[in-house]
Amino acid sequence: MKQIYIIPFAGLCNRMRAIASGVCISQHYGCPATIYWNNSFGLKADFSNLFQPINIPNVRIEENKKWLFSIGDTRDYLLRWPILKILYHTFFNFTPSKGDVTQLIHLGKKQPLLISCYSMGPHYPLGKLFVPKKDITEKINAIVGKYSANTIGVHIRRTDNKKAIGRSPISAFTALMNDEIKKDDSVSFYVASDDEKTKEDLKLMFPNRIITMPQKADRNSIEGMKNAVIELFCLSKTKMIIGSGYSSYSEIAAEIGGITLVYAKQKV
């Protein structure tokens, strides 16, 4: 039985969907999977800082300490590619349309190494695969305890994603929020954002309707990454999500909760 090696990279949600689809591949073909998790710039936390162990037979997360597998972006991969291609059947940003997974597993002597920040096919259920640590879960529950049956999630990406900012301006969010208030005056909003000023501005625009996490999400510290997980799962527990275009964070939150995602879009 061939072993599959998986290196998810980029941000939290990019990694989550790469892991979830990699687990599906390993389960479908009955192959053990080792997933190398990199504590790197933009995600300064180990998997074990954020989530409970993955409880699936023959699937394990390894906190990576090896230079060869320390891949945070395309440049890192290119530096290591000459060695990786000798040791493994290496596929960078593998998707089913780019190759046959069956061939990766059953042909050749080298082990398959899948490196991706994208989905590699169907996802193992994210809510079952990623279970936040107990201290994180307690904070999630404390925030969700403030929800009503009509709390809608709002995810506003501001500081580090130019496509998301251009596609989803603040005016697009407020327009959709006002539409929801017209439908139901009892509606409230859980607002998740990487910009604290945006949260405060919305509290002034929508008095007594805005719920936020008091801490700031800073992806370059362990506590900041814990807060990012808190925000993600708080969004997933709302009635629906008004999200940012070009943001995997909005997508993954909706997928975890099995809820509707509506994008705030710039009118053209």
Rosetta silent file (secondary structure, phi, psi, omega in degrees, C-alpha in Angstrom):
SEQUENCE: MKQIYIIPFAGLCNRMRAIASGVCISQHYGCPATIYWNNSFGLKADFSNLFQPINIPNVRIEENKKWLFSIGDTRDYLLRWPILKILYHTFFNFTPSKGDVTQLIHLGKKQPLLISCYSMGPHYPLGKLFVPKKDITEKINAIVGKYSANTIGVHIRRTDNKKAIGRSPISAFTALMNDEIKKDDSVSFYVASDDEKTKEDLKLMFPNRIITMPQKADRNSIEGMKNAVIELFCLSKTKMIIGSGYSSYSEIAAEIGGITLVYAKQKV
SCORE:     score description
SCORE:     0.000 S_00000001
   1 L     0.000  127.234 -175.199    0.000    0.000    0.000 S_00000001
   2 L   -83.160  143.096  177.804    1.485    3.290   -1.095 S_00000001
   3 L   -89.049  140.861  174.061    1.857    6.257    1.265 S_00000001
   4 E  -107.669  133.705  175.084    0.629    9.698    0.234 S_00000001
   5 E  -110.212  136.607 -176.119    2.465   12.798    1.428 S_00000001
   6 E  -131.047  130.232  173.760    0.631   16.125    1.456 S_00000001
   7 E  -119.847  102.639  173.234    1.988   19.627    2.017 S_00000001
   8 E   -82.274  143.283 -179.993   -0.769   22.239    2.349 S_00000001
   9 L  -139.212 -179.949 -176.019    0.469   25.812    2.123 S_00000001
  10 L    77.319 -147.261 -172.220   -0.631   29.483    2.175 S_00000001
  11 L   -79.023  179.029 -174.965   -3.295   30.667    4.643 S_00000001
  12 H   -54.722  -53.535 -174.245   -5.462   28.798    7.113 S_00000001
  13 H   -73.556  -31.538  172.716   -8.446   28.114    4.879 S_00000001
  14 H   -59.633  -41.847  179.914   -6.307   27.296    1.845 S_00000001
  15 H   -68.944  -40.526 -177.948   -4.631   24.640    3.946 S_00000001
  16 H   -60.003  -43.925 -178.565   -7.890   23.334    5.357 S_00000001
  17 H   -73.932  -30.658  175.367   -9.383   22.632    1.937 S_00000001
  18 H   -67.495  -42.398  177.949   -6.142   21.086    0.647 S_00000001
  19 H   -64.062  -46.879 -176.105   -6.006   18.787    3.692 S_00000001
  20 H   -61.912  -38.458  178.452   -9.700   17.888    3.472 S_00000001
  21 H   -77.065  -32.541  175.486   -9.442   16.922   -0.190 S_00000001
  22 H   -65.216  -38.388  176.659   -6.144   15.096    0.400 S_00000001
  23 H   -63.446  -40.032  176.932   -7.786   13.026    3.133 S_00000001
  24 H   -59.473  -42.244  179.134  -10.559   12.116    0.677 S_00000001
  25 H   -61.709  -47.674 -177.914   -7.950   10.877   -1.791 S_00000001
  26 H   -64.947  -39.132  179.644   -6.195    8.748    0.822 S_00000001
  27 H   -68.697  -40.349 -177.588   -9.479    7.302    2.130 S_00000001
  28 H   -63.508  -39.351 -176.578  -10.813    6.525   -1.335 S_00000001
  29 H   -99.614    4.945  176.511   -7.708    4.587   -2.351 S_00000001
  30 L    65.337   35.358 -178.599   -6.985    3.058    1.060 S_00000001
  31 L  -111.047  135.485  173.456   -3.583    4.731    1.342 S_00000001
  32 L   -61.705  148.608 -179.519   -2.043    6.127    4.549 S_00000001
  33 E  -129.041  132.218  170.802   -1.493    9.881    4.437 S_00000001
  34 E  -113.024  125.689 -176.856    1.121   12.024    6.159 S_00000001
  35 E  -111.568  121.560  179.681    0.376   15.747    6.143 S_00000001
  36 E   -93.794  116.758 -178.776    3.237   18.180    6.781 S_00000001
  37 E  -102.250  122.739 -178.389    2.014   21.347    8.512 S_00000001
  38 L  -101.147  123.978  169.680    4.346   24.341    8.324 S_00000001
  39 L   -82.013  104.582 -170.744    4.414   27.019   11.006 S_00000001
  40 E  -140.606  174.421 -179.571    5.340   29.871    8.678 S_00000001
  41 L   -57.110  130.556 -177.055    4.923   33.572    8.002 S_00000001
  42 L    91.926  -11.012  174.676    1.220   34.346    7.740 S_00000001
  43 E  -154.275   73.098 -173.491    0.299   31.299    9.797 S_00000001
  44 L   -87.686   65.564  175.744    2.420   31.341   12.944 S_00000001
  45 L  -158.866  146.245  171.386    0.898   28.377   14.730 S_00000001
  46 L   -77.164  158.774  175.069    1.261   24.618   14.756 S_00000001
  47 H   -55.929  -40.903 -176.878   -1.749   22.498   13.875 S_00000001
  48 H   -70.067  -14.740  173.667   -1.783   21.290   17.478 S_00000001
  49 H   -75.043  -24.684 -170.028   -2.123   24.889   18.708 S_00000001
  50 H  -110.339  -39.355 -171.094   -5.403   25.226   16.848 S_00000001
  51 E  -128.528  156.563  172.189   -7.076   21.861   16.381 S_00000001
  52 L   -73.519  159.729 -179.994   -7.525   18.528   18.065 S_00000001
  53 L   -56.391  145.648  176.481   -5.770   15.542   16.437 S_00000001
  54 L   -69.816  122.547 -173.939   -7.381   14.245   13.246 S_00000001
  55 L   -99.198   62.758  178.242   -9.308   11.161   14.300 S_00000001
  56 L  -132.200  129.516 -179.706   -9.107    9.149   11.081 S_00000001
  57 L   -55.734  137.145  174.355   -7.197    5.853   10.749 S_00000001
  58 L    66.702   18.284  173.380   -3.928    6.088    8.795 S_00000001
  59 E  -123.298  124.200 -179.506   -4.042    9.886    8.553 S_00000001
  60 E  -137.388  145.220  174.212   -1.562   11.866   10.596 S_00000001
  61 E   -96.629  131.531  175.296   -0.439   15.471   10.863 S_00000001
  62 E  -117.264  120.993  175.473    3.281   16.048   11.325 S_00000001
  63 E   -67.338  114.111 -168.202    4.464   19.416   12.579 S_00000001
  64 L   -75.629  128.092  174.824    7.142   19.995    9.992 S_00000001
  65 L  -120.647    7.889 -174.670   10.726   20.588   11.110 S_00000001
  66 L  -101.778  130.114 -179.456   12.344   19.567    7.815 S_00000001
  67 H   -57.226  -40.472 -174.498   13.706   22.147    5.390 S_00000001
  68 H   -59.412  -34.478 -177.045   12.793   20.026    2.372 S_00000001
  69 H  -100.742    6.470 -178.582    9.077   20.138    3.203 S_00000001
  70 L   -83.339   83.393 -174.521    9.012   23.744    4.458 S_00000001
  71 L  -118.308  113.543 -179.872    6.926   25.169    1.618 S_00000001
  72 L  -110.671  -15.985  179.290    4.992   28.371    2.200 S_00000001
  73 L  -160.482 -177.572 -176.748    4.762   29.646   -1.373 S_00000001
  74 H   -63.277  -37.479 -179.998    5.779   28.937   -4.980 S_00000001
  75 H   -61.108  -43.908  177.839    9.298   30.279   -4.451 S_00000001
  76 H   -58.360  -42.636 -179.529    9.918   27.783   -1.626 S_00000001
  77 H   -62.532  -45.026 -177.632    8.734   24.971   -3.879 S_00000001
  78 H   -63.746  -33.253  177.421   11.007   25.990   -6.753 S_00000001
  79 H   -66.563  -30.734 -175.245   14.038   26.038   -4.431 S_00000001
  80 H   -99.943  -12.728 -173.737   13.301   22.464   -3.339 S_00000001
  81 H   -54.403  -42.768 -179.208   11.976   21.071   -6.609 S_00000001
  82 H   -57.136  -34.757  178.793   15.294   19.578   -7.885 S_00000001
  83 H   -80.393  -44.187 -176.978   15.492   17.364   -4.779 S_00000001
  84 H   -59.765  -39.452 -176.361   11.763   16.628   -4.499 S_00000001
  85 H   -67.560  -24.644  177.150   11.492   15.387   -8.095 S_00000001
  86 H   -76.296  -38.152 -172.805   14.217   12.803   -7.402 S_00000001
  87 H   -89.513  -28.234 -172.289   12.610   11.484   -4.230 S_00000001
  88 E  -137.363  160.125  161.556    8.880   11.699   -5.015 S_00000001
  89 E   -77.961   96.628 -171.004    6.243   11.839   -7.709 S_00000001
  90 E   -97.043  130.896  178.489    5.779   15.525   -6.963 S_00000001
  91 E  -129.191  118.547 -178.147    2.684   17.452   -8.003 S_00000001
  92 E   -96.741  125.965 -174.952    2.451   21.171   -7.276 S_00000001
  93 L    51.489   50.858  178.845   -1.106   22.525   -6.954 S_00000001
  94 L   -65.435  134.847  169.166   -2.444   19.183   -8.095 S_00000001
  95 L  -134.033  155.624 -178.515   -6.069   19.041   -9.196 S_00000001
  96 H   -54.540  -31.181 -178.730   -7.940   16.047  -10.695 S_00000001
  97 H   -69.643  -17.305 -177.880   -8.061   17.804  -14.068 S_00000001
  98 H   -96.466   -3.686 -178.892   -4.247   17.861  -14.176 S_00000001
  99 L   178.604  166.853 -178.832   -3.678   14.177  -13.576 S_00000001
 100 L   -98.363  116.767 -178.674   -5.083   10.806  -12.564 S_00000001
 101 H   -61.240  -35.082  179.892   -4.825   10.125   -8.835 S_00000001
 102 H   -57.369  -42.091  179.134   -5.025    6.375   -9.512 S_00000001
 103 H   -65.567  -37.428  179.192   -1.770    6.561  -11.469 S_00000001
 104 H   -59.775  -36.621 -171.992   -0.090    8.497   -8.682 S_00000001
 105 H   -89.399  -36.674 -170.228   -0.851    5.764   -6.194 S_00000001
 106 H  -104.162   -7.303 -179.138   -0.521    2.537   -8.154 S_00000001
 107 L  -115.524  146.520  174.557    2.282    3.201  -10.629 S_00000001
 108 L    82.891  163.696 -178.191    6.000    3.687  -10.092 S_00000001
 109 L   -91.639  -22.672 -177.404    8.284    3.149   -7.118 S_00000001
 110 L   -81.165  148.251  179.158    8.309    6.722   -5.821 S_00000001
 111 E   -78.372  144.754  177.249    5.728    7.931   -3.315 S_00000001
 112 E   -76.062  136.610  175.855    3.276   10.652   -4.425 S_00000001
 113 E  -122.487  114.255 -178.600    3.765   14.103   -2.864 S_00000001
 114 E  -103.973  119.927 -178.525    0.833   16.485   -3.320 S_00000001
 115 E  -117.059  120.404 -174.121    1.593   20.164   -2.642 S_00000001
 116 E  -158.422  152.214  167.535   -1.388   22.496   -2.809 S_00000001
 117 L  -116.230   12.044 -178.883   -3.243   25.527   -1.501 S_00000001
 118 L  -120.300  170.894  171.824   -6.331   24.492   -3.472 S_00000001
 119 L   -68.408  139.973  177.593   -8.931   21.784   -3.336 S_00000001
 120 L  -109.919   22.809 -179.195   -7.704   18.557   -4.912 S_00000001
 121 L   136.754 -158.490  179.388  -11.179   17.105   -5.356 S_00000001
 122 L   -58.497  147.681 -177.902  -14.121   16.282   -3.057 S_00000001
 123 L   -96.431  138.192  162.503  -13.718   17.378    0.560 S_00000001
 124 L   -66.039  142.295 -176.000  -13.864   15.235    3.645 S_00000001
 125 L   -52.327  119.683 -173.086  -16.477   17.007    5.855 S_00000001
 126 H   -63.778  -37.240 -178.336  -14.610   19.986    7.308 S_00000001
 127 H   -66.411  -25.814  177.671  -16.614   20.101   10.532 S_00000001
 128 H   -87.134  -30.962 -175.572  -15.629   16.519   11.360 S_00000001
 129 H   -79.779  -40.421 -175.609  -12.018   16.870   10.271 S_00000001
 130 L  -111.057  104.117  179.944  -11.151   20.155   12.002 S_00000001
 131 L  -112.873  114.082 -177.034  -12.203   20.284   15.658 S_00000001
 132 E   -59.879  151.990  175.823  -10.879   23.351   17.511 S_00000001
 133 L   -59.204  160.000 -173.738   -8.932   22.907   20.731 S_00000001
 134 H   -58.145  -43.991 -177.874  -10.939   23.079   23.960 S_00000001
 135 H   -65.387  -33.117  177.808   -9.846   26.626   24.902 S_00000001
 136 H   -71.990  -42.496  179.582  -10.791   27.870   21.422 S_00000001
 137 H   -60.237  -39.079  179.385  -14.144   26.061   21.512 S_00000001
 138 H   -62.074  -39.238  179.080  -14.997   27.701   24.820 S_00000001
 139 H   -71.724  -36.521  175.245  -14.456   31.161   23.317 S_00000001
 140 H   -59.989  -48.009 -177.747  -16.501   30.246   20.235 S_00000001
 141 H   -63.488  -34.626  179.692  -19.382   29.116   22.442 S_00000001
 142 H   -64.782  -39.503  178.952  -19.210   32.324   24.503 S_00000001
 143 H   -72.859  -45.399 -178.589  -19.659   34.451   21.378 S_00000001
 144 H   -62.816  -26.887  176.591  -22.299   32.218   19.796 S_00000001
 145 L   -61.629  -16.727  178.470  -24.237   32.452   23.059 S_00000001
 146 L   -88.952   -7.962 -178.055  -24.969   36.080   22.104 S_00000001
 147 L   -72.308  158.213  165.839  -26.625   35.063   18.821 S_00000001
 148 L  -110.049 -178.191  176.857  -30.335   34.982   18.113 S_00000001
 149 L   -68.733  -13.539 -176.460  -32.033   32.713   15.607 S_00000001
 150 L  -114.809   32.446  177.090  -31.660   35.581   13.134 S_00000001
 151 E   -87.552  125.410 -179.734  -27.925   36.293   13.419 S_00000001
 152 E  -107.043  138.855  177.249  -26.224   36.609   10.034 S_00000001
 153 E   -83.150  142.609  176.680  -22.467   36.319    9.556 S_00000001
 154 E  -131.814  117.304  178.598  -20.566   39.090    7.777 S_00000001
 155 E  -112.198  115.641 -176.265  -16.978   38.484    6.688 S_00000001
 156 E  -117.193  107.756  178.634  -15.152   41.597    5.475 S_00000001
 157 L   -88.562  123.277 -174.189  -11.619   41.095    4.154 S_00000001
 158 L  -124.708  -45.345 -160.352   -9.751   44.420    4.104 S_00000001
 159 L   -89.318  -21.261 -168.783   -6.029   44.508    4.796 S_00000001
 160 L  -138.069   14.293 -178.062   -4.278   41.901    2.655 S_00000001
 161 L  -137.432   94.664 -174.734   -6.400   40.855   -0.307 S_00000001
 162 H   -62.168  -36.283  179.287   -6.658   43.467   -3.061 S_00000001
 163 H   -64.602  -42.912 -179.867   -9.044   41.351   -5.142 S_00000001
 164 H   -64.763  -40.940  179.831  -11.414   40.931   -2.202 S_00000001
 165 H   -63.832  -44.837 -179.221  -11.306   44.668   -1.414 S_00000001
 166 H   -67.703  -38.566 -177.707  -11.996   45.609   -5.039 S_00000001
 167 H   -76.060  -33.267 -171.789  -14.763   43.048   -5.507 S_00000001
 168 L  -128.181   77.587  177.650  -16.475   43.641   -2.151 S_00000001
 169 L   -70.739  163.728 -179.242  -16.422   47.296   -0.989 S_00000001
 170 H   -57.434  -38.591 -179.115  -17.996   48.264    2.346 S_00000001
 171 H   -59.062  -32.663  178.533  -20.963   49.814    0.535 S_00000001
 172 H   -69.428  -36.666  176.953  -21.839   46.397   -0.920 S_00000001
 173 H   -67.420  -48.096 -176.126  -21.912   44.875    2.558 S_00000001
 174 H   -64.673  -32.695  177.654  -24.022   47.629    4.089 S_00000001
 175 H   -63.503  -45.187  179.804  -26.505   47.425    1.216 S_00000001
 176 H   -68.600  -36.692  178.026  -27.039   43.710    1.818 S_00000001
 177 H   -64.506  -41.806  176.978  -27.222   44.228    5.574 S_00000001
 178 H   -64.152  -36.383  176.208  -29.901   46.889    5.126 S_00000001
 179 H   -60.949  -41.575 -179.565  -31.818   44.510    2.858 S_00000001
 180 H   -67.348  -35.518  178.089  -31.790   41.884    5.623 S_00000001
 181 H   -65.959  -38.354  177.840  -33.045   44.431    8.176 S_00000001
 182 H   -63.616  -34.981  178.948  -35.950   45.298    5.861 S_00000001
 183 H   -72.150  -37.131 -175.179  -36.854   41.604    5.694 S_00000001
 184 L  -152.749  109.577 -175.599  -36.636   41.115    9.461 S_00000001
 185 L   -70.027  -10.292  179.337  -36.136   43.945   11.944 S_00000001
 186 L   -89.171    1.844 -174.783  -34.907   41.496   14.603 S_00000001
 187 L   -66.506  144.921  171.408  -31.800   40.567   12.594 S_00000001
 188 E  -128.880  168.986 -174.849  -28.310   40.912   14.095 S_00000001
 189 E  -132.972  131.945  167.356  -24.886   40.459   12.541 S_00000001
 190 E   -94.240  117.060 -176.501  -21.699   38.722   13.614 S_00000001
 191 E  -104.397  119.112  174.618  -18.952   40.713   11.900 S_00000001
 192 E  -109.808  127.311 -179.143  -15.577   39.090   11.310 S_00000001
 193 E  -155.305  153.038  174.808  -12.884   41.314    9.815 S_00000001
 194 L   -90.039    9.805  179.991   -9.137   41.816    9.750 S_00000001
 195 L  -126.456  112.214 -176.080   -9.754   45.556   10.115 S_00000001
 196 H   -66.484  -33.862 -179.978  -10.782   46.822   13.554 S_00000001
 197 H   -63.523  -38.449  178.093  -11.927   50.212   12.224 S_00000001
 198 H   -59.840  -42.517  178.033  -14.412   48.506    9.937 S_00000001
 199 H   -60.377  -46.382 -178.089  -15.950   46.737   12.937 S_00000001
 200 H   -66.115  -38.519  178.376  -16.264   49.986   14.864 S_00000001
 201 H   -62.623  -40.501 -179.252  -17.746   51.838   11.889 S_00000001
 202 H   -69.960  -31.852  175.939  -20.425   49.168   11.469 S_00000001
 203 H   -63.086  -35.910  177.609  -21.306   49.341   15.151 S_00000001
 204 H   -72.990  -36.312 -178.303  -22.055   53.051   14.646 S_00000001
 205 H   -74.618  -32.789 -176.590  -24.029   52.411   11.444 S_00000001
 206 L  -126.586   72.491 -175.722  -26.060   49.533   12.898 S_00000001
 207 L   -57.253  136.166  175.703  -26.523   50.260   16.628 S_00000001
 208 L    64.140   17.176  178.223  -27.285   47.246   18.844 S_00000001
 209 L  -118.252  -11.933 -170.701  -27.090   44.847   15.901 S_00000001
 210 E  -103.066  127.922  173.698  -23.360   44.103   15.655 S_00000001
 211 E  -113.526  132.835  177.899  -21.582   41.276   17.489 S_00000001
 212 L  -137.851  163.282  170.638  -17.787   41.021   17.201 S_00000001
 213 L   -80.946  131.593 -176.447  -14.893   39.188   18.770 S_00000001
 214 L   -68.216  -26.723 -177.989  -13.102   41.587   21.153 S_00000001
 215 L   -87.044  160.021  178.897   -9.624   40.339   20.225 S_00000001
 216 L   -94.540  138.296  176.222   -7.764   41.101   17.007 S_00000001
 217 L   -84.955  112.714  179.598   -6.879   38.334   14.561 S_00000001
 218 L  -121.827  110.390 -171.560   -3.125   38.524   13.906 S_00000001
 219 L   -74.410   -2.667  179.287   -1.902   35.693   11.729 S_00000001
 220 L  -107.139   27.970  171.383    1.712   36.113   12.810 S_00000001
 221 L  -147.624  156.024  179.521    1.174   35.033   16.412 S_00000001
 222 H   -61.966  -46.484 -179.404   -0.283   31.917   18.027 S_00000001
 223 H   -62.705  -39.174  178.380   -2.981   33.912   19.824 S_00000001
 224 H   -63.427  -39.434  178.450   -3.815   35.741   16.623 S_00000001
 225 H   -69.584  -35.514  174.586   -4.212   32.458   14.750 S_00000001
 226 H   -60.670  -41.238  178.741   -6.424   31.113   17.529 S_00000001
 227 H   -64.504  -34.726  177.366   -8.584   34.196   17.070 S_00000001
 228 H   -63.934  -38.247  177.233   -8.745   33.509   13.319 S_00000001
 229 H   -68.305  -40.767  177.397  -10.103   30.030   14.083 S_00000001
 230 H   -57.694  -48.853 -179.189  -12.613   31.520   16.549 S_00000001
 231 H   -61.360  -41.935 -178.630  -13.879   33.944   13.892 S_00000001
 232 H   -59.560  -48.012 -176.391  -14.096   31.187   11.275 S_00000001
 233 H   -76.829  -28.373  173.121  -16.219   28.908   13.434 S_00000001
 234 H   -64.795  -41.801  175.259  -18.340   31.773   14.757 S_00000001
 235 H   -60.213  -40.552 -176.073  -19.201   32.649   11.160 S_00000001
 236 H   -65.230  -18.962 -176.204  -20.046   29.003   10.482 S_00000001
 237 L  -100.285   11.517  176.094  -22.669   29.027   13.237 S_00000001
 238 L   -88.731  176.745 -178.012  -24.692   31.934   11.871 S_00000001
 239 L   -70.570  -39.196  177.755  -27.890   31.722    9.802 S_00000001
 240 L  -162.248  171.915 -178.139  -26.086   32.654    6.574 S_00000001
 241 E  -126.257  131.626  165.595  -22.945   34.545    5.543 S_00000001
 242 E   -96.091  113.768 -168.799  -22.455   37.754    3.604 S_00000001
 243 E  -118.957  171.885  178.409  -18.898   37.226    2.407 S_00000001
 244 E   -88.583  135.012  173.764  -15.970   38.773    0.566 S_00000001
 245 L   -63.906  150.308  178.697  -15.313   37.845   -3.023 S_00000001
 246 L    62.032   26.908  179.213  -12.046   36.003   -3.734 S_00000001
 247 L  -123.450  117.848  177.738  -11.760   34.910   -0.086 S_00000001
 248 H   -68.625  -21.613 -179.652  -11.481   31.248    0.856 S_00000001
 249 H   -61.958  -46.379  176.911  -12.247   32.250    4.458 S_00000001
 250 H   -61.121  -43.760 -177.603  -15.855   33.078    3.579 S_00000001
 251 H   -63.234  -47.240 -176.131  -16.164   29.864    1.573 S_00000001
 252 H   -68.362  -38.062  176.600  -14.752   27.574    4.236 S_00000001
 253 H   -58.743  -45.134  179.193  -16.873   29.130    7.007 S_00000001
 254 H   -65.654  -38.558 -179.416  -20.008   28.465    4.960 S_00000001
 255 H   -67.937  -40.285  177.399  -18.884   24.936    4.139 S_00000001
 256 H   -58.940  -44.602 -176.531  -18.188   24.097    7.790 S_00000001
 257 H   -85.089  -11.457 -176.189  -21.657   25.271    8.787 S_00000001
 258 L    62.954   40.735 -175.538  -23.484   23.975    5.738 S_00000001
 259 L  -121.033  166.937 -177.678  -25.034   27.415    5.295 S_00000001
 260 L   -73.459  139.060  174.546  -25.708   29.812    2.437 S_00000001
 261 E  -116.634  123.056  175.246  -22.958   32.197    1.310 S_00000001
 262 E  -116.572  127.876 -178.247  -23.907   35.408   -0.482 S_00000001
 263 E   -86.309  136.319  169.911  -21.101   37.582   -1.817 S_00000001
 264 E   -78.212  119.928 -172.898  -21.068   41.344   -1.364 S_00000001
 265 L  -122.501  140.490  172.364  -20.339   42.568   -4.897 S_00000001
 266 L   -66.132  128.850  178.005  -19.390   45.891   -6.401 S_00000001
 267 L   -73.049  138.240 -178.985  -22.130   47.039   -8.747 S_00000001
 268 L  -115.377    0.000    0.000  -20.926   47.496  -12.317 S_00000001
